[in-house]
Amino acid sequence: MESDEDLLARMVRGDEGAFAMLYDRFSAPVYSLALRMLGDRAAAEETTQEVFLGIWRGAGAFDPRRGSVRSWLLAQAHHKTVDALRRARLRATDPLPAQVAAGSEIEAEALRGVETGLVRDALGGLPAEQREAIILAYYGGYTQQEIAGRLQIPLGTVKTRIRDGMQRLRRQLVSEVQLDA
């Protein structure tokens, strides 16, 4: 019986018989590895074919100092299977998980979008001074002291503008929600 290394050396020279013998020796473990990782027979068969096509094309890349032919083949199988898993995730069409299907994340994101639009519209209805103070505080991240310095107005004026603007926003948003209900 010819060694794995000898078969691989013959494959480098284009010997199809050597390829067939290597395939017979290692197709089952390669397929088993792919099946175990993928959980799908058709995908495991396809991955096995990809592995052996890669081995046929790249037999010269084998370095016996780094390990056996078997370990090299199984490493190639592992890499190809991981690639197949990544591709499957990218084009996954599986049903949504129950909690997402129930709407927890999607519903929350949609609600945030609606709320953002309502708040944006309500902000547009505020006097310019109140809108500017609120935007600087809540969207700009500035403290009231920083807003006072930036706008060159007293701190008390900033506090009043933010308080009055927030009260107005609240009234407007509450009435908007009540109209929709």
C-alpha positions as semicolon CSV with decimal commas, in nm:
position;residue;x (nm);y (nm);z (nm)
1;M;0,000;0,000;0,000
2;E;0,137;0,335;-0,110
3;S;0,191;0,608;0,153
4;D;-0,024;0,919;0,161
5;E;0,283;1,133;0,091
6;D;0,366;0,928;-0,220
7;L;0,010;0,960;-0,348
8;L;0,023;1,335;-0,296
9;A;0,355;1,356;-0,480
10;R;0,201;1,168;-0,772
11;M;-0,096;1,407;-0,766
12;V;0,142;1,702;-0,802
13;R;0,250;1,542;-1,130
14;G;-0,116;1,513;-1,239
15;D;-0,175;1,146;-1,162
16;E;-0,553;1,101;-1,147
17;G;-0,521;0,746;-1,015
18;A;-0,332;0,875;-0,712
19;F;-0,608;1,132;-0,659
20;A;-0,874;0,857;-0,670
21;M;-0,683;0,652;-0,413
22;L;-0,641;0,950;-0,181
23;Y;-1,009;1,032;-0,222
24;D;-1,103;0,675;-0,129
25;R;-0,889;0,696;0,183
26;F;-1,002;1,035;0,311
27;S;-1,343;1,123;0,168
28;A;-1,529;0,961;0,460
29;P;-1,347;1,151;0,738
30;V;-1,368;1,478;0,541
31;Y;-1,740;1,426;0,482
32;S;-1,795;1,333;0,849
33;L;-1,623;1,648;0,966
34;A;-1,823;1,865;0,727
35;L;-2,150;1,694;0,820
36;R;-2,083;1,732;1,191
37;M;-2,013;2,104;1,150
38;L;-2,281;2,186;0,892
39;G;-2,557;1,948;0,996
40;D;-2,672;1,917;0,635
41;R;-2,587;1,624;0,406
42;A;-2,601;1,817;0,079
43;A;-2,383;2,097;0,215
44;A;-2,138;1,841;0,355
45;E;-2,117;1,666;0,015
46;E;-2,057;1,998;-0,159
47;T;-1,789;2,093;0,093
48;T;-1,621;1,755;0,051
49;Q;-1,606;1,813;-0,324
50;E;-1,458;2,160;-0,268
51;V;-1,196;2,017;-0,035
52;F;-1,081;1,755;-0,283
53;L;-1,088;1,999;-0,573
54;G;-0,864;2,226;-0,364
55;I;-0,637;1,931;-0,282
56;W;-0,611;1,840;-0,651
57;R;-0,520;2,197;-0,743
58;G;-0,296;2,263;-0,443
59;A;-0,129;1,931;-0,368
60;G;0,209;2,101;-0,401
61;A;0,132;2,316;-0,095
62;F;0,161;2,018;0,139
63;D;0,465;2,040;0,370
64;P;0,546;1,709;0,542
65;R;0,744;1,896;0,812
66;R;0,417;2,050;0,937
67;G;0,225;1,726;0,981
68;S;0,071;1,427;0,812
69;V;-0,131;1,424;0,493
70;R;-0,434;1,325;0,702
71;S;-0,402;1,626;0,934
72;W;-0,342;1,856;0,635
73;L;-0,650;1,721;0,456
74;L;-0,868;1,755;0,766
75;A;-0,738;2,108;0,823
76;Q;-0,838;2,192;0,464
77;A;-1,178;2,036;0,530
78;H;-1,220;2,241;0,845
79;H;-1,134;2,566;0,663
80;K;-1,371;2,492;0,374
81;T;-1,649;2,398;0,616
82;V;-1,607;2,720;0,812
83;D;-1,629;2,908;0,482
84;A;-1,950;2,720;0,400
85;L;-2,093;2,811;0,740
86;R;-2,015;3,178;0,679
87;R;-2,178;3,169;0,337
88;A;-2,485;2,999;0,483
89;R;-2,517;3,268;0,749
90;L;-2,495;3,541;0,489
91;R;-2,778;3,401;0,284
92;A;-2,980;3,249;0,567
93;T;-3,351;3,248;0,507
94;D;-3,446;3,065;0,824
95;P;-3,752;3,188;1,010
96;L;-3,688;3,452;1,272
97;P;-3,635;3,333;1,628
98;A;-3,954;3,334;1,836
99;Q;-3,863;3,639;2,042
100;V;-3,782;3,843;1,729
101;A;-4,085;3,709;1,545
102;A;-4,293;3,814;1,843
103;G;-4,164;4,160;1,773
104;S;-3,948;4,242;2,072
105;E;-3,650;4,394;1,890
106;I;-3,818;4,485;1,564
107;E;-4,114;4,641;1,737
108;A;-3,888;4,838;1,972
109;E;-3,679;4,965;1,680
110;A;-3,989;5,065;1,483
111;L;-4,132;5,239;1,788
112;R;-3,806;5,429;1,838
113;G;-3,824;5,543;1,476
114;V;-4,179;5,667;1,518
115;E;-4,093;5,837;1,846
116;T;-3,789;6,001;1,690
117;G;-4,007;6,141;1,411
118;L;-4,266;6,267;1,659
119;V;-3,999;6,432;1,874
120;R;-3,835;6,589;1,567
121;D;-4,169;6,730;1,455
122;A;-4,249;6,855;1,805
123;L;-3,906;7,020;1,831
124;G;-3,980;7,201;1,508
125;G;-4,285;7,357;1,674
126;L;-4,085;7,511;1,961
127;P;-3,959;7,870;1,967
128;A;-3,604;7,885;1,827
129;E;-3,442;7,966;2,165
130;Q;-3,601;7,667;2,342
131;R;-3,529;7,432;2,050
132;E;-3,164;7,541;2,039
133;A;-3,114;7,488;2,415
134;I;-3,278;7,144;2,410
135;I;-3,085;7,029;2,103
136;L;-2,755;7,139;2,257
137;A;-2,837;6,963;2,585
138;Y;-2,989;6,636;2,462
139;Y;-2,837;6,585;2,121
140;G;-2,513;6,782;2,163
141;G;-2,437;6,646;2,508
142;Y;-2,357;6,988;2,653
143;T;-2,416;7,074;3,018
144;Q;-2,635;7,369;3,103
145;Q;-2,324;7,563;3,206
146;E;-2,159;7,489;2,869
147;I;-2,473;7,597;2,684
148;A;-2,478;7,925;2,876
149;G;-2,116;7,991;2,778
150;R;-2,172;7,887;2,419
151;L;-2,483;8,102;2,374
152;Q;-2,347;8,380;2,597
153;I;-2,660;8,394;2,811
154;P;-2,711;8,353;3,187
155;L;-2,731;7,999;3,328
156;G;-3,079;8,071;3,466
157;T;-3,201;8,158;3,115
158;V;-3,069;7,827;2,981
159;K;-3,246;7,637;3,260
160;T;-3,571;7,822;3,193
161;R;-3,555;7,763;2,817
162;I;-3,491;7,392;2,863
163;R;-3,763;7,352;3,128
164;D;-4,022;7,548;2,930
165;G;-3,928;7,373;2,607
166;M;-3,952;7,028;2,769
167;Q;-4,294;7,110;2,915
168;R;-4,411;7,224;2,573
169;L;-4,272;6,911;2,409
170;R;-4,445;6,694;2,666
171;R;-4,782;6,861;2,611
172;Q;-4,745;6,838;2,235
173;L;-4,637;6,472;2,238
174;V;-4,911;6,370;2,484
175;S;-5,175;6,538;2,268
176;E;-5,025;6,374;1,957
177;V;-5,042;6,028;2,117
178;Q;-5,398;6,089;2,234
179;L;-5,502;6,189;1,882
180;D;-5,359;5,864;1,744
181;A;-5,532;5,650;2,006
